Amino acid sequence: MRARVNLRMSGLGGQGVVTSAHVLATAASKEDKYSLSNPFFGAEKRMAPSESYCRIGNEPIYDRGELVYPDVIMVFHPQVITLNKSYTMPFYSGIKKGGVVIINTIEDLLNDEQKEELAKNDVPYMNFGATEIATEVAGTELATNMAMLGALLGVTEIVTMNSMDLAIQDRFGKKYVASGGTATLDEAIKKKFAKKEQLLKKNLETVSKAYEFGKAWAKTLKQPILN
Protein backbone atom coordinates (compact mmCIF):
# COMPACT_ATOMS: atom_id res chain seq x y z
CA MET A 1 0.00 0.00 0.00
CA ARG A 2 1.24 3.48 -0.84
CA ALA A 3 2.29 5.72 2.04
CA ARG A 4 -0.37 8.21 0.96
CA VAL A 5 -3.60 7.37 -0.87
CA ASN A 6 -5.82 10.05 -2.40
CA LEU A 7 -9.41 9.17 -3.25
CA ARG A 8 -11.88 11.10 -5.38
CA MET A 9 -15.56 10.20 -5.12
CA SER A 10 -17.94 11.46 -7.82
CA GLY A 11 -21.68 10.99 -7.72
CA LEU A 12 -25.02 12.75 -7.52
CA GLY A 13 -26.77 14.50 -4.66
CA GLY A 14 -28.60 12.09 -2.36
CA GLN A 15 -26.15 9.21 -2.77
CA GLY A 16 -24.11 9.88 0.34
CA VAL A 17 -20.89 10.75 -1.47
CA VAL A 18 -19.93 13.27 1.23
CA THR A 19 -20.83 10.82 3.97
CA SER A 20 -18.66 8.14 2.35
CA ALA A 21 -15.54 10.29 2.48
CA HIS A 22 -16.21 11.17 6.11
CA VAL A 23 -16.81 7.56 7.17
CA LEU A 24 -13.68 6.38 5.34
CA ALA A 25 -11.54 9.09 6.95
CA THR A 26 -12.96 8.16 10.35
CA ALA A 27 -12.15 4.48 9.76
CA ALA A 28 -8.56 5.41 8.90
CA SER A 29 -8.26 7.42 12.12
CA LYS A 30 -9.29 4.31 14.08
CA GLU A 31 -6.04 2.76 12.84
CA ASP A 32 -4.00 5.80 13.91
CA LYS A 33 -3.54 6.88 10.31
CA TYR A 34 -3.72 10.49 9.25
CA SER A 35 -6.82 11.30 7.25
CA LEU A 36 -8.75 14.22 5.87
CA SER A 37 -12.06 14.42 4.00
CA ASN A 38 -13.79 17.32 2.37
CA PRO A 39 -16.72 17.85 -0.01
CA PHE A 40 -17.02 19.82 -3.22
CA PHE A 41 -20.47 20.54 -4.60
CA GLY A 42 -22.68 23.27 -5.99
CA ALA A 43 -26.44 23.15 -5.42
CA GLU A 44 -27.35 20.83 -2.54
CA LYS A 45 -30.16 19.01 -4.29
CA ARG A 46 -30.88 15.48 -5.34
CA MET A 47 -29.29 14.38 -8.65
CA ALA A 48 -27.01 17.42 -8.86
CA PRO A 49 -23.29 16.63 -9.22
CA SER A 50 -21.55 15.94 -5.92
CA GLU A 51 -17.88 15.26 -5.33
CA SER A 52 -15.84 14.50 -2.22
CA TYR A 53 -12.24 13.73 -1.44
CA CYS A 54 -10.48 11.60 1.13
CA ARG A 55 -6.76 11.61 1.86
CA ILE A 56 -5.20 8.86 3.97
CA GLY A 57 -1.53 8.59 4.88
CA ASN A 58 1.16 7.68 7.38
CA GLU A 59 2.24 11.30 7.87
CA PRO A 60 0.35 14.52 8.68
CA ILE A 61 -1.78 15.83 5.80
CA TYR A 62 -1.89 19.57 5.28
CA ASP A 63 -3.33 19.99 1.78
CA ARG A 64 -7.07 20.11 1.34
CA GLY A 65 -9.55 21.23 -1.27
CA GLU A 66 -9.96 19.79 -4.74
CA LEU A 67 -8.06 16.58 -5.34
CA VAL A 68 -6.47 16.76 -8.79
CA TYR A 69 -4.31 13.62 -8.81
CA PRO A 70 -6.16 10.71 -7.18
CA ASP A 71 -4.92 7.17 -6.67
CA VAL A 72 -8.50 5.90 -6.52
CA ILE A 73 -11.59 7.18 -8.31
CA MET A 74 -15.04 6.03 -7.21
CA VAL A 75 -18.00 6.71 -9.51
CA PHE A 76 -21.25 6.45 -7.55
CA HIS A 77 -23.67 6.95 -10.46
CA PRO A 78 -23.54 6.02 -14.17
CA GLN A 79 -24.57 9.58 -15.16
CA VAL A 80 -21.20 10.83 -13.97
CA ILE A 81 -19.89 9.10 -17.11
CA THR A 82 -22.85 8.97 -19.49
CA LEU A 83 -24.11 12.54 -18.95
CA ASN A 84 -20.86 14.13 -17.72
CA LYS A 85 -22.45 14.98 -14.37
CA SER A 86 -19.14 15.64 -12.68
CA TYR A 87 -17.05 18.62 -11.65
CA THR A 88 -13.98 16.78 -12.93
CA MET A 89 -13.99 15.88 -16.60
CA PRO A 90 -13.20 13.46 -17.96
CA PHE A 91 -14.12 11.49 -14.84
CA TYR A 92 -10.70 9.77 -14.80
CA SER A 93 -8.77 13.03 -15.09
CA GLY A 94 -5.50 13.00 -13.11
CA ILE A 95 -5.60 9.33 -12.13
CA LYS A 96 -2.14 8.21 -11.06
CA LYS A 97 -0.31 5.34 -12.69
CA GLY A 98 -1.20 2.03 -11.06
CA GLY A 99 -4.38 3.44 -9.51
CA VAL A 100 -7.85 1.95 -9.69
CA VAL A 101 -11.38 3.03 -10.69
CA ILE A 102 -14.56 1.61 -9.11
CA ILE A 103 -17.82 2.28 -10.98
CA ASN A 104 -21.35 1.68 -9.73
CA THR A 105 -22.82 0.03 -12.82
CA ILE A 106 -23.87 -3.41 -14.02
CA GLU A 107 -23.01 -2.46 -17.60
CA ASP A 108 -19.72 -1.44 -19.17
CA LEU A 109 -20.07 2.32 -19.72
CA LEU A 110 -16.61 3.11 -21.04
CA ASN A 111 -15.84 3.66 -24.70
CA ASP A 112 -12.68 2.47 -26.39
CA GLU A 113 -10.89 5.79 -25.91
CA GLN A 114 -11.56 5.83 -22.18
CA LYS A 115 -10.41 2.24 -21.80
CA GLU A 116 -7.25 3.00 -23.72
CA GLU A 117 -6.44 6.00 -21.51
CA LEU A 118 -6.85 3.94 -18.35
CA ALA A 119 -4.81 1.05 -19.75
CA LYS A 120 -2.01 3.47 -20.63
CA ASN A 121 -1.66 4.25 -16.94
CA ASP A 122 -2.06 0.64 -15.79
CA VAL A 123 -5.37 1.54 -14.17
CA PRO A 124 -7.91 -1.31 -13.97
CA TYR A 125 -11.58 -0.48 -13.53
CA MET A 126 -14.27 -2.49 -11.81
CA ASN A 127 -17.93 -2.41 -12.83
CA PHE A 128 -19.94 -3.14 -9.73
CA GLY A 129 -23.69 -3.08 -9.02
CA ALA A 130 -23.51 -1.17 -5.75
CA THR A 131 -27.12 0.01 -5.91
CA GLU A 132 -28.34 -3.52 -6.62
CA ILE A 133 -26.45 -4.90 -3.61
CA ALA A 134 -27.71 -2.07 -1.39
CA THR A 135 -31.30 -2.76 -2.43
CA GLU A 136 -30.89 -6.51 -1.98
CA VAL A 137 -29.16 -6.44 1.41
CA ALA A 138 -30.38 -3.24 3.08
CA GLY A 139 -33.67 -2.92 1.24
CA THR A 140 -32.91 0.61 0.05
CA GLU A 141 -30.72 2.33 -2.51
CA LEU A 142 -29.78 4.79 0.24
CA ALA A 143 -27.15 2.23 1.27
CA THR A 144 -25.39 2.49 -2.11
CA ASN A 145 -22.56 4.42 -0.49
CA MET A 146 -22.03 1.58 2.01
CA ALA A 147 -21.72 -0.86 -0.88
CA MET A 148 -19.19 1.41 -2.58
CA LEU A 149 -17.11 1.58 0.60
CA GLY A 150 -17.25 -2.19 0.96
CA ALA A 151 -16.03 -2.69 -2.59
CA LEU A 152 -13.22 -0.22 -1.98
CA LEU A 153 -12.06 -2.14 1.09
CA GLY A 154 -12.16 -5.42 -0.79
CA VAL A 155 -10.11 -4.06 -3.69
CA THR A 156 -7.56 -2.00 -1.76
CA GLU A 157 -7.70 -3.09 1.90
CA ILE A 158 -7.05 0.57 2.68
CA VAL A 159 -8.64 0.06 6.11
CA THR A 160 -9.90 -3.03 7.93
CA MET A 161 -13.51 -4.13 8.19
CA ASN A 162 -13.29 -3.68 11.95
CA SER A 163 -12.27 -0.03 11.56
CA MET A 164 -15.10 0.51 9.08
CA ASP A 165 -17.55 -1.02 11.55
CA LEU A 166 -16.40 1.41 14.24
CA ALA A 167 -16.64 4.35 11.84
CA ILE A 168 -20.20 3.42 10.83
CA GLN A 169 -21.15 3.20 14.50
CA ASP A 170 -19.70 6.67 15.04
CA ARG A 171 -21.66 8.10 12.13
CA PHE A 172 -25.05 6.44 12.58
CA GLY A 173 -25.03 5.04 16.10
CA LYS A 174 -24.09 8.24 17.89
CA LYS A 175 -25.31 11.82 17.64
CA TYR A 176 -23.42 13.22 14.67
CA VAL A 177 -24.29 16.74 13.59
CA ALA A 178 -24.36 17.16 9.81
CA SER A 179 -25.55 20.11 7.77
CA GLY A 180 -27.58 20.83 4.64
CA GLY A 181 -28.26 17.99 2.25
CA THR A 182 -26.05 15.60 4.21
CA ALA A 183 -28.23 16.07 7.30
CA THR A 184 -31.35 15.43 5.20
CA LEU A 185 -29.87 12.24 3.82
CA ASP A 186 -28.84 11.06 7.30
CA GLU A 187 -32.40 11.55 8.53
CA ALA A 188 -33.86 9.72 5.52
CA ILE A 189 -31.60 6.76 6.23
CA LYS A 190 -32.50 6.69 9.92
CA LYS A 191 -36.23 6.87 9.17
CA LYS A 192 -35.90 3.86 6.89
CA PHE A 193 -35.01 1.73 9.90
CA ALA A 194 -37.00 1.62 13.13
CA LYS A 195 -33.97 1.11 15.34
CA LYS A 196 -30.36 2.22 15.18
CA GLU A 197 -29.27 -1.36 15.76
CA GLN A 198 -31.06 -2.43 12.59
CA LEU A 199 -29.53 0.47 10.64
CA LEU A 200 -26.02 -0.42 11.78
CA LYS A 201 -26.58 -4.11 11.06
CA LYS A 202 -27.88 -3.52 7.52
CA ASN A 203 -25.12 -1.05 6.72
CA LEU A 204 -22.42 -3.45 7.86
CA GLU A 205 -24.02 -6.37 5.99
CA THR A 206 -24.02 -4.25 2.83
CA VAL A 207 -20.36 -3.33 3.34
CA SER A 208 -19.47 -6.98 3.96
CA LYS A 209 -21.16 -8.34 0.84
CA ALA A 210 -19.60 -5.65 -1.34
CA TYR A 211 -16.22 -6.30 0.31
CA GLU A 212 -16.31 -9.93 -0.84
CA PHE A 213 -17.17 -8.84 -4.37
CA GLY A 214 -14.27 -6.38 -4.47
CA LYS A 215 -11.85 -8.87 -2.97
CA ALA A 216 -12.78 -11.53 -5.53
CA TRP A 217 -12.36 -9.04 -8.39
CA ALA A 218 -8.95 -7.91 -7.15
CA LYS A 219 -7.76 -11.53 -7.17
CA THR A 220 -8.45 -11.75 -10.90
CA LEU A 221 -5.97 -8.96 -11.69
CA LYS A 222 -2.45 -9.66 -12.86
CA GLN A 223 -1.18 -6.56 -11.11
CA PRO A 224 -1.19 -5.44 -7.45
CA ILE A 225 -3.38 -2.50 -6.48
CA LEU A 226 -1.78 0.74 -5.22
CA ASN A 227 1.76 -0.64 -4.90
C-alpha positions, 0 to 999 in steps of 0.5 A: 500500500502506498504511504499516501492514498488520495481518493476522489468520489464522484456521484449525484446528490442524495447518494451519500458521497460526502458521507462516504468520504467522512466515514472512510476518513474516520475508519482510517483514524481508528487505525492511527492513520492520518486522514482528511475528508472534504466535499465539493459541490454546488447546489445541494439538491438530489441528482445534482453533481456531488464530489468529495475527497479523502486523503489517507496517509502515514504522515500529517496531511496539510493539503485540502480542497480539490483533489487533482491527482487521485490514486482511486476514483469512485464513480457512484452513479452512471450519469457521472460518465454517461451525462458528464455529471461531474465537476472533474472531466473526464471522470478519470482526469489526473488518475495516477499510474497504477491506480484503480477506478470503481464504478457503480454500474452493471453495464460497461459504460466506457468507450474504447478511448476511455479504456485506452487511456486507463490502460495506458496508466495501468489503471484497472476499472471495476464495474460493480452493481452497488445500488443492486447490492444495497437494495438486496441487502439493506432494502434501500438504494440509500445504502449504495454508499455503504456498498461502494465503501465495501467494494473499496475495502475489498479491492484496496484493503485501505482500512480493515472491516473492523475499523469501518464497523467502528466508523459506521457506529460513530456516524449512525449510532451516535449523535453526529451533527451534519448540515444541509443535504447531508443532514437530510440524507442522514435523517432519511436513512434513519427513518428507513429503519426503526432502530439504530441497531437495525440500521447499523446491522444492515449497513455493515451487511451491505459493506461486507457483501460488497467487500467480498465482491471487491476482494474476488475481483482484485484476485483476478488482476495480474497486477497489485493495487496501489503498490 
